[in-house]
Structures are given as structure tokens and as C-alpha cells.
Amino acid sequence: MSDTDVIRIALAGAGAFGIKHLDGLKLIDGVEVTSVIGRELDKTREVAEQYGIGHATTELAESLARDDVDAVILCTPTQMHADQTIACLEAGKHVQVEIPLCDALADGQAVIAKQRETGLVAMCGHTRRFNPSHQWVHDRIAAGDLNIQQLDVQTYFFRRTNTNALGQPRSWTDHLLWHHAAHTVDLFQYQTGSPVVQANAIQGPLHPELGIAMDMSIQLKTESGAICTLSLSFNNDGPLGTFFRYIGDTGTYLARYDDLFTGKDEQIDVSEVAVSMNGIELQDREFVAAIREGREPNSSVAQVLPCYQVLHDLEQQLHG
């Protein structure tokens, strides 16, 4: 594929996160979104019209059969991710699936096997790898200027009903372990360059209607000796989001989404780290670049599988 070829993308899942991808994709040269797939046809058609997309459907298979689709971005419910990723690869389409890759390790392993069989680009949306704040830290580590001793992370939401980021009802149930912990487990191994060799988890009571734990605490240790403490809650009625404290041998850094501060709360300019401050756009740029260059992307399904091995082991602890 030449640099001048247009990469034609289908987006599945026209909800809150799908819109973030559409906003990012329109900033990338040589990309055209040709199809959008959603659960409700009327709402999907509204999104298609808003973004100038020529085809709208409720069926992924319909889009996969189209000649004007080279690649697919999946922003669908977690429980569909693995099966839909495999379906895209079987249809000869490159695929980026939003986090998490799966909610069962065996399903993730099946995705890896299919990607190796097809040789297509298959990537998972582990956005923390792409946020400029975390990229800045990664660059310091790669340069040999910083070694992580400890990572402390708080992932906090206030959620009493099954709604998305826009406050709209969800057709599926979110999960602290398989979704939100996946961000930190992957980032910790990515930033330390070392596999997790010890992992522990405890959780609070299950929600009587949603059937999931609303509070969770996780401890991790890598082969290199670095440790991570992760606190997660759907019960937090306070500042919302995920907050990272990197404690290293040469400095302490606090990442709050795309903003980065020293341990003394001095802001660090990360505006020149990448071509954008938008982690989703940078994630999509990597996906497109990997397709054009015929290479494995950062955050490929193979690279992130160790994260899901850790989540699997933690789930066995919690339910064993």
C-alpha cells in the first residue's frame, strides 16, 4: 500500500467512544470512514449523516462484505470484542478493537492465533500507551534517565446505573477488572519493560443488580522489582478519572490524563511529545501507519496479551 492510497475504515459502535474515534480519524490524512455500524439504525444514520459517512447499518457482517472497507475499528460491548475481531480478520480486514481485547483469556488467545494466521494488522486500544503524558515518561525510561520503582494508580468513577460516558443507558455491563484494570496492568508492564510475576487482588461486595464488584484493590510486582498499587471504584463521589503517580529513581511524576506534573505539582509541557494531545487520535494514527507500512503496531494484540494473562490470574484469585 502506498502513502497516497486512501485507507477506508468502518466504525462499529457509534456510542460515546465511537464518536471520539470519528473525531480523531477526520484529522488524519488519507483516511475515509465509509461505513458505520450501530445497535439502533436511526441513531446510527444520524451519526453517519453528521460525519458524512455513506453507509449505515446494524450488522457488522454487512460492512465486512463491502469492497470499500479496508479496516475496522470496534467500539462495541466488551463481550463482543474477541469474536468480532476474529470475524474482521477472517473477512480480510485490518482491525483495531477497543480495550479490553477480551473478558476471557482463551478468547484473547484465539484472536492472537487468527492474527498470526492472516498476517493482518490487529491492534487493541490501550490508549495509555499513546497519551502524551505517559509517552513523555516512556521516552525518559527509554533514554535511560528514569527507572520506575513504584506506580500508584487511582481509577475512580461514580456509577449507580449502567450508563456510558454520556449518561446514556448501556446494553452491556462495564467491569473494573477486565476493562479499567486492563489500562494500568498493560501500562505498568509497558513502562517497566518487565512482565508481572506477582499479582494480588481483593474486591468489595457485588452490586445487587449489576452483579459486579464496585470496589477493587490490586497489587502487582514485575520481574524487575517494580511494584504497582491500583485502587478502583465505581463508588467514588469526588474527582473522577484515573490518576497516575510514577515514583522513579530520578523523579516523581503525576499523570492526569494528558497533563503531567512533577511530584512538586509543577506542570511539564508535553505539547511537543507527539503531533496531537489527543490519545485516541494518536492511537488511530498508529493503526493507520501500521497498515500503510505493513508492520506490527504499538499495542498490537500480541503485545497486550500478557495483560490479559494477569487479569485472568487475578480473576482466578477472586473467584477461586
N, C-alpha and C positions, 0 to 999 in steps of 0.2 A: 504494500500500500504506500503510495507516495504522499508527501506532505500536502499536496494540493487536493487529494481526494476528500470528499465530504464523508464524515462518519455519521451514519443515520441511526438514531437511537430511539428505542421505545422505552417509555417510563411506565412501570406498573406500580400503582399505588398513588393516587392523586390526592393524598391527605396532606397533613402538616409538613411531613418530611419530604414528600414528593415535590411539593412546591419549592422547598429550599433547593432541591436539585435542579428544577426547571429554571430558577433564578440564576443559579451558578452556570448552567450549561449555555445560557444565552450570552454569556461573556466570553465564551471560548470559540476562537476562530475555527472554521471548518467542521462545525458540528450542527446537525439539524435534528430536532426531535420530530419524528414522523408519525408516532403513534403513542397514545396514552390509554392506559387500562385502569379502570376503577370498579369499585363494587356497585355503585349506583350510576346508571347510564346518564341520567340527566345532569348530575353534578360533574361527571367526567366530561361530558360535552361542554359544559360551562368552562372548565379548565382548558380544554382544547381550544375553544374559541378565544379565551383570554390570551393564550400563548401562541396562537397562530398555528396550531397543530392540526394536520389534515384528517387524522383518523382517531376515532374514539370507540372503545369497546369495553365490555365487561369480561372478555375472555382472553387470557394470555395466549392461548393456542392460536387464536385468530391473528394476533400480532406476529407471533413466531413464524407463521406461514407466509408472511409478506416479504416480497423481494426488496422492499425499501427499508428493511430493518437489518442493520449490521450488528447491533449490540443492544443489550437490555440493562436497565437499572431497576432493581427490585426494591421497592419501599413498601412491601406487603407485610401482613402479620407474620410474626416470628415463626409460627407453626408451619408456614408455607415455604419458608426460605430454602431449605435444602432441596425439597422436591422441585421447586420452581427453578432453582439454579441448575439442577441436572437437566430439566426439560429444555432450558435455554441452550445448554451445551450440546444436547442431542440434536437440537434444531440447527446447529452450526453457528450460533450467535455467541459473541463475547458477552460476558456478564459481570456486572457489579451488584452484589447483594448487600443491602444494609445490615448493620450489626443487629442481632447476632447471626452468625452463619447458620446456626442450628440450635436446637434445645435438647439434643441428644447426641452424644459423641459419635455413635455409629453412623448417624446421618451425615455428620461432617466428614467422616472418613469416606463415605460413599461419594461425596462431592469431589474430594481430592482425587479419587480413583477415576472419576469421569473426566476431570480436567486433564489428567495425565494421558488419558486415552485420546482425547480430542486435540490437545495441544493449544486450545484457545485461551485467551486471557480470562481469568476468573479471579475476581478481587472482592474483598469484604470491606465494608465501610467503617473501618476502625479510625474514626475521624481524629482522635487524639494524636495519631502519628503525624497529622498534617496541620494541626493548629499551629500558627507561628510561635506562640509561647513555648510549646513543647518542642518544636523544631529548633528554637534557639538553644534550649537545654541540650538537645541531642547533638547539635553541632559542637558545643563545648565538650561534650563527652567524647565525640569522635576525634576531636583535636587533641585529646589527652589532657585537657585543662580541668576536668571535673570527673570525680567518681562518686556515684550515689552510695551513700551509707544507709539512708532511710527515706522512704516515700510515705507520707501521711496523706490520706485522701478522705474527704467527706463528700458523699453523694446524697443530696438531700432534696426531697420533694414533699409536697403536702397533697395527698391524694386520698380521697374518701370514696370516690366513684371511679368507674372505669372510663376515663376520658383521656383524650390526647392533649398535645401541647396547646391546641387552640380551644380546649374546653369542650370538644365535640365527643359524643359517645363513640367508644371503640367497639369493634366486632370481636376483639380478642383481649386477652389479659396480659398486661406487662409483668415483668419479673425482675426482682432485684438481682438475683444470681446470674441468670442466663443472658440478661440484657445489660443491666447497668454495671455489674461487676466485671463484665467482659471488657469494658473500656479500660479499666485500671489494670486488670490481670495482664492484658496484652501490652499495655504501655509500660508496665514495670519490667517485663521481660525484654521488650524492645529497647528501653533506655539503658538497662544494665547490660544488655547483650549476653544474658545468662539465663538458663532455664530455672524455673521454680522447682525446688527439690523438697520443700516442706510447706504444707498448707493446712490451715485450720479454719473452721467456721462455726459460728453459733447463730441462731436466729430466734426472734421473738415469736409470739403467738400468731397463728394463721388468722387471716381476716375471715369472719364467719360467712361472708357472701362471695368474696373474690377467691378465697381458698389459697391465698399466697401469704408468705411472711411479709409483714410491713416494716420490720427492722432486722438488720443483719450486721454482723461483725466478722471480718475476715483478716487473717494474718498470713503473710507469705514470706518465704526466705528463698533466695536464689543460691545457685551453686557458688557464686562469687562471694556470698556472705551478706549481701544487702537484704534489708528487711522492709516490709510494707505493711502498714496498718490501714485497713479500709473500713469505714463506717458508712452504712447505707440505711436510708429511712424513707418511707412514704408518709411518716407521721410528723415530719418537721414543719412546724408553723413558724417559719423565720426566713432568713435569706435562703433562696432556692438555687440549686445548681450543684456543680461539682467543683471542689476547691482542692488544689494540689500543693503540698509543701515538699519540695525537694531539699533534703539535707545531705550535703556533699562534703567532701574533704576540703574543698576550697571555697565554699559558699553555700548559702541557703537561698532558695528561690520559691516564690509563691505564684502559681499559675491560676488565674481566674478566667476561664475561657480563653479569649485571645489576648488578655492582658497579663503582663509578667512584672513581678516586683522582687526586689531583694528582700532578705529577711528583716531589713530595717524599713520596709514599706516604701522604698524608693523605686519609682516606675522605671522599667527598662524599655527602650524603644525597640520594638520588634517589627516595625513597619517595612524594613528592608530585608527581612528574612526570606520572603517569597514575593511572588508577583501580586498576591492578594492577601488580605487579612481574613478572608472567609475560608474556614477549614473545609466546608463542603465543596466549594468551588475548586480548591486545591486538590481535594480528593478526586473530583471529576476530571481535572486536568491530568492527573497521574493515570487515570483509567484510559483516557483518550491517547495520551502519549505512549502508553504501553502497547495499545493496539497499533498505532502508527509504526512504532519501532520494532514490533514483533518480539517483545521481551516480557519478562515477569515483572509485574508491578510491585511497588511497595504495598504491603498489606494484601498480598496475594492470599488465596485460600490456604495454600500450603504453609505460608509464613505464619498465619494466625492460628493454625490448628493446635499448637501447643497450649494456647489459651483455653481452648475448649476441653483439652485433656485435664487441665487444672480444675475447670468448672465441674467436669464430670466427677473428679475425685472428691471435690467439696460436696457435691450432691450426695455421693455415697455416704460421706460422713454424716450429713444432716439427716438422712433417711435410713441409715444403716441400723 
